[in-house]
Every structure is written in structure tokens, then in C-alpha cells.
Amino acid sequence: MSTPTVPRPATPAPAPRPGEQPRTYQVRTFGCQMNVHDSERLSGLLEDAGYVRFDEAPGEAPAEPDVVVFNTCAVRENADNKLYGNLGHLAPVKARRPGMQIAVGGCLAQKDRGEIVRKAPWVDVVFGTHNVGSLPVLLERARHNEQAQVEILESLEVFPSTLPTRRESPYAAWVSVSVGCNNTCTFCIVPSLRGKEKDRRPGDVLAEVEALVAEGVLEVTLLGQNVNTYGVEFGDKLAFGKLLRATGAVEGLERVRFTSPHPSSFTSDVIDAMAETPTVMPSLHMPLQSGSDRVLRAMRRSYRRTRFAAIVQEVRERIPDAAITTDIIVGFPGETEEDFQQTLEVVAESRFASAFTFQYSPRPGTPAATMDDQVPKAVVQERYERLVALQEEIAWWENRAQEGRVLDVLVSEGEGRKDAATQRLSGRAPDNRLVHFAVPQGQVAPRPGDVATVTVTRGAPHHLEADVSGTWAVRRTRAGDAWEARQARPEPEVAGPRPVSLGLPALRTR
């Protein structure tokens, strides 16, 4: 296994012979926002090396892509089964497609390493979380050597944000401020796969935000494993609040979000920055995990129930319209009925707009996996159903309380799965609630990236609705222009490699 220490330029895909199509790729993403953002980098790297996205290949493209990249997650128990099931489905496809390549990256690749090739010998490339930029080189090396290439680094080779990017949205973008995690939660495998926290310099973050805004982006989400510990590398405990204010002051940027903070590091200066910076949106995702101090201690979560409640109260006082969301784990080893009741109490008190609820599953390599008192599956399932029922009741009540409010909705693409059937459009309110809205007869529909002003007429359990009876206004935006340009731009010639990226973020508009 090689362990290079210096970044290497992307190797171009071989130029097609006259009459041949360029090689196509497809990235399949599993997991968190960090993985989604990494997949944008992987797509940018491949396109800079001359590959073409499979669904955009010109001419008579093959029925399957030439390269399939799995960007994997290792947090949940079924992550392994999902990956190897997908790899199994591709084995016969590859057998009938000479030259097809399969690559596996992300957290599961960092964990399983060469085991992936042993279990699925038809995989061509395995790369880890620290060497995303190596993918084009490894693909070409595997083609040349006709042998699988496994390269896993133990520390970050190149900060991902310096890599070329194919942004999936012309109006909203992820901006990574840090990678890695310094916490030691007993249920989490991420620190061992992503490494210790590495922070970008504030000037680099702001330069990326400014470049995105120049390309039409209206909304950025600052992204980190524990985003509010940003600054630990350069010794500034107030760095994240300062970064929020500075990002919010970028001219032309309309919405700033961030995810995910850790309650133990959440400070009043961050709440002040949220309350005092108009472009920082009134939404906060803060993982609770459990309402029991005993369970939190066993999880090595360095806060307690009263601390979490105090943060929620301060946010409510300073930002009354804020929507607070959370993560909760049910059935952590040793969790008793009394512990679970305490979680239900915190949920009832906190009035979360929504919650991502998970049944605990042991992950090999984590301390919790070997703890005594693993909770029986049937007990976990029953508690999980009670938690979901309570949270859905709260979320529905909170959504009904939104009825009659006039909201500015950033129109999005692909968020309303039933939009075609209901003849509605969809988008996000400032507090990040999903809004489905109708366009009055005779009015021109807004484009993704435009802002529609609507009146909420119904709060549903998981979204808001706005019919044609209320306020209606549309503001056309630079982001909508960028979306329209992406739809209209003809396919470029892609036979050769693209120009070398200088590390600035690039909004690919095709």
C-alpha cells in the first residue's frame, strides 16, 4: 500500500480515438453532508481529468457508465450490506462491459481497506477519506496495470476544498470549514476514519464564499464534523462566531447556514452572531443523542441535559422564530426505560421542528460495540416508535403554528417529489422548513434559485403548504439566472482533458 506525502495532479483520462465517446462516470453517494460535499469534489476531479457525467454524455452513450464511484458511509450498521449489495449487482454488469471500472471511497473504504477487494475482487480502486484527490490517478493506474489499486492514507493529503468541484446546485453550496473530529463519542467511528480536526484559515473560507457568490450562489452552508469547534487548530475559541459574522457580511450572499455544532462547545457568542447577522438563517441543528445524563456519560458526550436545555432556551429568547432540529439515538447499551423517559421529556420540552431518530447499531471498532447490556432489538423498536410518534405530533403542531405567516421561499429543484402531480413548486423557508407552494394562474413560475414570497395556508406533519389564496410575489435572482444558464448551455466538446484547476471553487453550469 503506497503512502505518498505530496499532492499529485489529476491524470487525464485517455483521449478517445476518432469516433469514440469520452469515458463516462457516475458517483453514488451514501451518508452525511460531508459525503455529499466530497462527491462534488470527486465529480470535479473526474471532469477535470476528461471524464463526462454519465447522464450528460453526448451521442449514443452505453447503457452503463464506464466508471462507477461509491462514496460510502460507515456510521450505520447496514452501511456494509448496502455497499456489498450494490457491488454484487454491478459484478455481472462489469463482466459484460470490458474496460468498466468500479471505485470505492469514503468512510467505509477507510475502514475496510483491502478487505473490499478481497470480498469484491472486481473492484478496481479503493481510496480513503484523506486522499480524495488521488482518484483519477488510481483509476488510470488500475487500467494500465490491470490490477486493483488500494491506497489509504492515515492523514489528510490535500484539504478537500482546494480540489476542483462540480457543484450540484447553482444557488446553494456547501463550504467546508474543517474536517475531522477531536471528540471520542463511544458510538461513533467517524474520528478514526476522518482523523483529527483540521481547520481552514478564515481567509480561505471567505475567498471560497466570495467566489461562489460571484457565480450566482445565494446560500452557503458552513460544514464541519463539529463546526463550532472551528478555530481549535489556531487557538481561537471564538473563531466560529467571528466566521459567521464575516460570512454573513459577504456582499450578495443572502443566506448562511451551518451544520453540525456540538452542544458542549456551543457558546453564547455564536447565538449572538446568529441573532445579530441578518443573513444567518434562524435554523439550528444541534444533536441531543439522549436526554439521560447517565447515557450521555456512557456515550462520552461532554454535556448534560441541563446544558442542552439552557442552549435551547437561549436560542429561543434571542431568535424567537428559530427552528431547532436534532439527532437522537434510541437503545444505546444500558439504556433503561427511565433513561428513555428522560429523552422523551427533553423532546417534549425542546419542541424540535424535526428530529433524525436512529436505532442504535453497534459499529465494530467503537467502544460501545463491546459494552455490556446491549438493549434487545424488540425493546429498541418499541421505544423508537414511541419517540417517533411524539416527535411527529410536536412537529405537526409546530408546523400548524406557521399558518398565516408570510415567508420568503428560496425555490429549489428536486425537493418536492409530488410537485408534478400537485402542480406545485417547492423550496426552503428561512428557518429551513420545506414549503410546497402553488403558482397563481397567469403568473410566471419562478426558477430554482429565485425567491417566492407566499403565505402559509396549511401546516402538514413534515412540510408547509401555500395555496394561491395568500400573498404572491417573485424576486428573480442571479441564482435563478445561473440555473437558467445551466439549462441552456450546449454540451461542450470533452474529448481532451480540461484546463488545470487553480484550486478555486468552480460552479459547473452544464
Summary of the structure (lengths in Angstrom):
residues: 510
radius of gyration: 23.4
end to end distance: 37.1
largest distance: 70.8
contacts: 1718
relative contact order: 0.10
helix: 36%
strand: 18%
